[in-house]
Amino acid sequence: MDWSKTLVKEEINFEGSKEGRQLSYAAAIKEGLELAMTNDERVFVMGQGVDDPVGMFGITNGLQQKYGEDRVFDTPLSENGLTGVAIGAALAGMRPFYMHNRPDFLLLTMDQIVNHAAKWNYMFGGCSTGVPLVIWACVGRGWGGAAQHTQTLQGLFMHVPGLRLVMPTTPYDAKGLLITSIADQNPVIILEHRWLFKQSGHVPEGLYSIPFGHGIVRRQGKDITIVAISYMVVEAMAAAAELEKKGVDVEIIDPRTLKPLDETLILESVKKTGRLVVADTGWKTGGVGAEIAAIVAEKGLKHLKSPVKRIGALDIPTPASSVLEAKFYPGKSKVVAVCTELMKENLK
């Protein structure tokens, strides 16, 4: 069954809303995964710990009992080899959903992802059926995982042609973008931030999709555009409330997908405000913020009243100390400081 053609396209605003049916972030992802598996027997879930009693962050809990060991199964510590298995399954007509509890393990799969999955359809002149593979990982600050277990690598994957890169922010987005990803014919990487799992929000029942490359304005404003990535949307929203008390009105853009990126939405906002701050959870140098700043410089320079500001993690490996983590990870206070300074510069 080509269930992807039955998807209903919906759009709502920031799910801080308490209206309608409420689900936790993990429950929203699980519901999307269950709907996909129920509607398409080609969908299967693989990954280390997906069959654990509590599942992968609670997402896969009970799925093996419901769908069987052939469709939900644990994988050995051989990420590169298993990614090859997943690519082969996708080429054979299946729709694998390969879960990693940390994105750091994706570094072991780069040959398969970059040299095979991302290039396949191009190497066959578009005549291939594609590689409908979804690779899922949970990023960001955890329990002291430090340098090798808390890296946010979206800048790395954004650089690779042939991949789709998804970073949801709300439970609504997490479910809708997951369903869209599974239905797509291209390899998709979904990076969820673990601190987003603290959220609950409005999530409609049934199948619905959010188109790739379709960002959303989380907050309307007139003074500064903040393009916030993943969990930085939460920090930016908190910063906006504080900045409002200072008379600074910020507009917050959530791209939701980084590849493709909603350039039009970003440029329209910058045209209105004349100022841009990009807040990312990843490293600042050569990252998502640098790419978005370059796009605005190329296509919207005439609208800028001041230089673009970037907020990102410090250019050092992630520390384990809680004291050092507080300085390493950007948050609300950093967003407030950068935006305040930006407005001061324009008043000189």
C-alpha positions as CSV (number, residue, x, y, z in Angstrom):
1,M,0.0,0.0,0.0
2,D,1.4,3.4,-0.9
3,W,0.1,5.0,2.3
4,S,2.2,8.1,1.8
5,K,-0.4,9.3,-0.7
6,T,-3.0,9.3,2.1
7,L,-1.1,11.8,4.3
8,V,-2.9,14.9,5.4
9,K,-0.9,18.1,5.4
10,E,-1.5,20.1,8.6
11,E,0.0,23.2,10.1
12,I,-0.2,24.7,13.5
13,N,1.9,27.1,15.6
14,F,4.3,26.6,18.4
15,E,3.0,23.7,20.5
16,G,3.3,25.5,23.8
17,S,-0.4,25.5,23.2
18,K,-2.5,23.5,25.7
19,E,-5.4,23.2,23.2
20,G,-6.5,19.9,21.9
21,R,-5.0,16.4,22.4
22,Q,-1.7,16.5,24.3
23,L,1.2,14.0,23.9
24,S,4.7,13.9,25.2
25,Y,7.6,14.2,22.7
26,A,8.4,10.5,23.0
27,A,4.8,9.4,22.7
28,A,4.4,11.6,19.6
29,I,7.4,9.9,17.9
30,K,6.1,6.4,18.9
31,E,2.7,7.1,17.6
32,G,4.1,8.2,14.2
33,L,6.2,5.1,14.1
34,E,3.3,2.8,14.9
35,L,1.1,4.4,12.3
36,A,3.8,3.9,9.7
37,M,4.4,0.3,10.7
38,T,0.7,-0.5,10.8
39,N,0.0,1.1,7.4
40,D,3.0,-0.3,5.6
41,E,4.4,-3.8,6.4
42,R,7.7,-2.8,4.6
43,V,8.6,-0.5,7.6
44,F,10.8,-2.1,10.2
45,V,12.9,-0.8,13.1
46,M,16.4,-1.8,14.0
47,G,19.0,-0.5,16.4
48,Q,20.9,-1.1,19.6
49,G,18.4,-1.4,22.5
50,V,15.2,-0.9,20.5
51,D,13.9,-4.1,22.2
52,D,14.8,-3.1,25.7
53,P,12.0,-3.1,28.3
54,V,11.9,0.7,28.2
55,G,12.7,1.0,24.5
56,M,14.8,3.7,22.8
57,F,14.0,6.7,25.0
58,G,10.6,5.2,25.5
59,I,9.9,5.4,21.8
60,T,10.1,1.7,20.9
61,N,8.6,0.3,24.1
62,G,6.3,-2.6,23.3
63,L,6.8,-2.4,19.5
64,Q,8.6,-5.8,19.3
65,Q,5.7,-7.4,21.1
66,K,3.2,-5.8,18.8
67,Y,5.0,-6.2,15.4
68,G,7.3,-9.2,16.1
69,E,11.0,-9.8,16.2
70,D,11.3,-9.6,12.3
71,R,10.2,-6.0,12.3
72,V,11.7,-4.7,15.6
73,F,15.1,-6.1,16.5
74,D,18.3,-5.3,18.3
75,T,21.6,-4.9,16.4
76,P,25.2,-5.7,17.2
77,L,28.0,-3.2,17.6
78,S,28.8,-3.0,13.9
79,E,27.3,0.3,12.9
80,N,28.9,0.6,9.5
81,G,28.0,-3.0,8.5
82,L,24.5,-2.7,9.7
83,T,24.0,0.6,7.8
84,G,25.0,-1.4,4.7
85,V,22.4,-4.0,5.6
86,A,19.8,-1.2,6.0
87,I,20.8,0.3,2.6
88,G,20.5,-3.1,1.0
89,A,17.0,-3.6,2.5
90,A,15.9,-0.1,1.2
91,L,17.2,-0.9,-2.3
92,A,15.2,-4.2,-2.1
93,G,12.0,-2.3,-1.4
94,M,11.9,-2.3,2.4
95,R,11.7,0.9,4.5
96,P,14.2,0.6,7.3
97,F,14.2,2.9,10.4
98,Y,17.6,2.6,11.9
99,M,17.8,4.1,15.5
100,H,21.0,5.2,17.3
101,N,20.8,6.5,20.9
102,R,23.7,8.8,20.2
103,P,24.8,10.6,16.9
104,D,28.4,9.9,17.7
105,F,27.9,6.4,16.5
106,L,27.0,7.8,13.1
107,L,30.7,8.6,12.6
108,L,31.2,4.9,12.3
109,T,28.7,4.8,9.4
110,M,30.0,7.7,7.3
111,D,31.3,5.5,4.4
112,Q,27.8,3.9,4.0
113,I,25.9,7.1,4.4
114,V,28.1,9.4,2.3
115,N,29.5,7.1,-0.3
116,H,26.5,4.9,-0.8
117,A,23.1,6.0,0.5
118,A,23.5,9.6,-0.4
119,K,25.0,9.0,-3.9
120,W,23.0,6.0,-5.1
121,N,20.2,7.6,-7.0
122,Y,22.6,10.1,-8.6
123,M,25.0,7.4,-9.7
124,F,22.2,5.7,-11.6
125,G,21.0,8.8,-13.3
126,G,17.8,9.0,-11.2
127,C,16.7,5.6,-12.6
128,S,17.0,3.9,-9.2
129,T,14.0,3.6,-6.9
130,G,16.0,5.5,-4.4
131,V,17.1,4.6,-0.9
132,P,14.1,5.1,1.5
133,L,16.2,4.8,4.6
134,V,15.6,6.8,7.8
135,I,18.5,7.1,10.3
136,W,17.4,8.4,13.7
137,A,19.6,9.7,16.5
138,C,19.2,11.6,19.7
139,V,21.7,14.5,20.2
140,G,22.7,17.0,22.8
141,R,23.6,17.4,26.4
142,G,22.9,14.2,28.4
143,W,24.2,12.8,31.6
144,G,27.8,13.7,31.3
145,G,28.5,11.8,28.1
146,A,31.2,14.4,27.3
147,A,33.4,14.4,24.2
148,Q,32.5,11.2,22.5
149,H,28.8,10.8,23.4
150,T,27.1,14.3,23.1
151,Q,28.2,15.7,19.8
152,T,25.7,17.6,17.6
153,L,26.9,16.8,14.1
154,Q,24.2,18.4,11.9
155,G,26.8,20.7,10.2
156,L,28.6,17.6,9.1
157,F,25.5,16.0,7.5
158,M,24.2,19.3,6.1
159,H,27.4,19.3,3.9
160,V,26.6,16.1,2.1
161,P,24.5,16.2,-1.1
162,G,21.8,13.6,-1.4
163,L,20.8,13.5,2.2
164,R,17.7,15.0,3.8
165,L,18.3,16.4,7.3
166,V,15.5,16.8,9.8
167,M,15.6,18.5,13.3
168,P,12.2,18.8,14.8
169,T,11.3,21.0,17.8
170,T,7.9,20.1,19.0
171,P,5.9,16.9,19.5
172,Y,3.7,17.9,16.6
173,D,6.7,18.3,14.3
174,A,8.4,15.1,15.6
175,K,5.5,13.0,14.6
176,G,4.7,14.7,11.3
177,L,8.3,14.9,10.1
178,L,8.9,11.3,11.0
179,I,6.0,10.1,8.9
180,T,7.1,12.3,6.0
181,S,10.6,10.9,6.4
182,I,9.5,7.2,6.2
183,A,7.4,7.9,3.2
184,D,10.2,9.6,1.3
185,Q,12.3,7.9,-1.3
186,N,15.6,9.5,-0.2
187,P,17.9,8.8,2.8
188,V,16.8,10.9,5.7
189,I,18.7,11.7,8.9
190,I,16.5,12.7,11.9
191,L,18.4,14.3,14.8
192,E,16.3,14.8,17.9
193,H,17.6,16.8,20.9
194,R,17.2,14.9,24.1
195,W,16.1,18.0,26.1
196,L,13.1,18.3,23.8
197,F,11.8,15.1,25.4
198,K,10.7,17.1,28.4
199,Q,8.0,18.7,26.3
200,S,4.4,17.9,25.7
201,G,2.1,19.5,23.1
202,H,-0.8,19.3,20.8
203,V,-0.5,16.3,18.4
204,P,-3.4,15.4,16.1
205,E,-4.5,11.7,15.7
206,G,-3.9,9.8,12.5
207,L,-1.4,10.3,9.7
208,Y,-0.3,13.8,8.8
209,S,2.8,15.1,7.1
210,I,5.0,18.2,7.4
211,P,6.7,19.0,4.0
212,F,10.5,19.1,3.9
213,G,11.9,22.6,3.4
214,H,8.9,24.2,5.1
215,G,9.9,26.2,8.2
216,I,7.7,28.0,10.6
217,V,7.5,31.4,12.4
218,R,7.4,30.5,16.1
219,R,7.1,34.1,17.2
220,Q,6.4,37.3,15.2
221,G,8.7,40.3,15.8
222,K,10.1,43.4,14.1
223,D,13.6,44.1,15.5
224,I,15.7,40.9,15.2
225,T,15.3,37.6,13.4
226,I,16.5,34.6,15.3
227,V,16.9,31.5,13.3
228,A,16.9,28.8,16.0
229,I,17.8,25.2,15.4
230,S,16.1,22.3,17.4
231,Y,16.3,22.9,21.2
232,M,17.6,26.5,20.6
233,V,14.0,27.3,19.7
234,V,13.0,26.7,23.3
235,E,15.9,28.9,24.5
236,A,15.1,31.6,22.0
237,M,11.5,31.7,23.1
238,A,12.5,32.1,26.7
239,A,15.0,34.8,25.6
240,A,12.3,36.6,23.6
241,A,10.2,37.0,26.8
242,E,13.1,38.6,28.6
243,L,14.1,40.8,25.6
244,E,10.5,42.0,25.3
245,K,10.9,43.6,28.8
246,K,13.8,45.6,27.4
247,G,11.8,46.8,24.4
248,V,13.4,44.4,21.9
249,D,10.9,42.5,19.7
250,V,12.4,39.4,18.2
251,E,11.0,37.1,15.5
252,I,11.9,33.4,15.8
253,I,12.2,31.2,12.8
254,D,12.3,27.4,13.2
255,P,13.6,25.8,9.9
256,R,12.5,22.3,11.1
257,T,14.5,20.7,8.2
258,L,18.1,21.8,7.4
259,K,18.2,20.0,4.1
260,P,16.2,21.2,2.3
261,L,16.3,24.6,4.1
262,D,13.5,27.2,3.9
263,E,15.6,30.0,2.6
264,T,12.6,32.1,1.5
265,L,11.1,32.2,5.0
266,I,14.5,33.3,6.5
267,L,15.1,35.9,3.9
268,E,11.5,37.3,4.2
269,S,12.1,37.7,8.0
270,V,15.5,39.4,7.6
271,K,13.9,41.8,5.1
272,K,11.4,42.8,7.8
273,T,13.8,43.1,10.7
274,G,17.2,43.9,9.1
275,R,19.1,41.9,11.8
276,L,19.9,38.2,12.0
277,V,21.0,35.9,14.8
278,V,21.5,32.2,14.2
279,A,21.3,30.0,17.3
280,D,22.5,26.4,16.8
281,T,23.2,23.6,19.2
282,G,26.3,22.5,17.2
283,W,29.8,24.0,16.9
284,K,29.9,27.5,15.6
285,T,32.8,27.1,13.1
286,G,31.8,25.7,9.7
287,G,28.3,24.8,11.1
288,V,24.7,25.4,10.3
289,G,25.0,29.0,11.5
290,A,27.8,29.7,9.0
291,E,25.7,28.3,6.1
292,I,22.6,30.3,7.0
293,A,24.7,33.5,7.4
294,A,26.3,32.9,4.0
295,I,22.9,32.5,2.4
296,V,21.7,35.8,3.8
297,A,24.9,37.5,2.8
298,E,24.5,36.2,-0.8
299,K,20.8,36.8,-1.2
300,G,19.7,39.4,1.4
301,L,22.7,41.6,2.2
302,K,20.9,44.8,1.1
303,H,18.4,44.2,3.9
304,L,20.9,43.9,6.8
305,K,21.4,46.8,9.1
306,S,24.2,45.1,11.0
307,P,26.5,42.0,10.7
308,V,25.0,38.6,11.2
309,K,25.6,37.1,14.7
310,R,26.1,33.4,15.3
311,I,25.5,31.5,18.5
312,G,26.9,28.0,18.8
313,A,28.9,25.6,21.1
314,L,32.5,26.5,21.8
315,D,35.1,25.1,19.4
316,I,36.3,22.5,21.8
317,P,35.3,18.9,22.5
318,T,32.3,18.6,24.8
319,P,33.4,18.7,28.5
320,A,32.0,16.4,31.1
321,S,32.2,18.7,34.1
322,S,28.8,20.4,35.0
323,V,30.6,23.7,35.6
324,L,32.3,23.6,32.1
325,E,29.1,22.3,30.5
326,A,27.3,25.5,31.6
327,K,29.9,27.5,29.7
328,F,30.0,25.2,26.7
329,Y,26.3,25.0,25.8
330,P,24.6,28.2,24.6
331,G,21.3,29.1,26.1
332,K,18.8,31.8,26.9
333,S,21.3,34.1,28.6
334,K,23.6,33.9,25.5
335,V,20.7,34.7,23.2
336,V,19.7,37.7,25.4
337,A,23.3,39.0,25.5
338,V,23.9,38.8,21.8
339,C,20.5,40.4,20.9
340,T,21.0,43.2,23.4
341,E,24.4,44.0,22.1
342,L,23.1,43.9,18.5
343,M,20.5,46.5,19.3
344,K,23.1,48.7,21.1
345,E,25.4,48.6,18.1
346,N,22.6,49.9,15.9
347,L,21.9,52.8,18.3
348,K,25.5,54.1,18.2
